[in-house]
């Protein structure tokens, strides 16, 4: 018997992740450009993440978590 895992619509997770990044960024009171700088990402990348248009790699997830000074698991909490 095989187990089939259903992860739902992949666009949904990108939107939820983007919303979480935006909420955390606004709570910290920093701009998208500043977050990009802190995460060592191109300044044009953060708006795409927040809009749910980017399919980010685990490396980018780690950079964003580090920029917020939180764990990856906390970044994904409630998503």
N, C-alpha and C positions, 0 to 999 in steps of 0.2 A: 504494500500500500504506500503510495507516495503522498507527500504533503505538499499542497499548493498554497503558497503565501500570496495574499492579495494586498498590494501596497496602495491601491487606489489610483487616482489620477495623478500622474507625476507633476502636472502643472500645479495641482493643489499644494504639494509639498514645497514647490519653489515659491509660490505666493505666500505660504505660511512662514517660510524661512525669511523671505524678504520683509514681511511685516515685522517679524521678531527683530531683525537687524535694525529696522527703522525705529521701532519702539525703544530699543536699547540706546540707539544713537541720540534720539531726542531726550531721553532721560539723562544722558551724559551731557547734553547741551552742546554737542559738537556738530559741525557741518559734515556733509558727505565728503567734501574734499579733505577735511581733517581726518576723518575715519580712514579714508584711502591712504593718507600719508602714514598714519599710525600702523596700518595693516600692510604697508609696503605694496600697495596695489595702485594701478592706474586710476586717476581721479574720475575717469568716465565709467569705471566698473561698478561702483557702489550704486548709482541710480538704477542700473540694470538689475542688480540683485534685489534692491528694494521693490522694484516693479514686478518681480517674479519672472523676469525674462532670461535670467542667467542660470545655467545649470552648473553650479559651482563645484569645484573639486574639493576633496578632503583637505588638500593643502591650503586652499583659500579659506575653508571653514576654520582651520587651525589659526590662520593669520588673523581672521576677524575676531575669534575668541580671545586671542592674545591681545589684540588692540583694545578690547573691552576689559581685559584683565580678568577673564572668567574661563571656566573649563568648557570644553566642547560639549559635555553633557548638559551644562547649564544653558548653553546657547540653544540646544535642542529641546529644552524643557518646555512642555505645553505646546509642542508643535504636533 
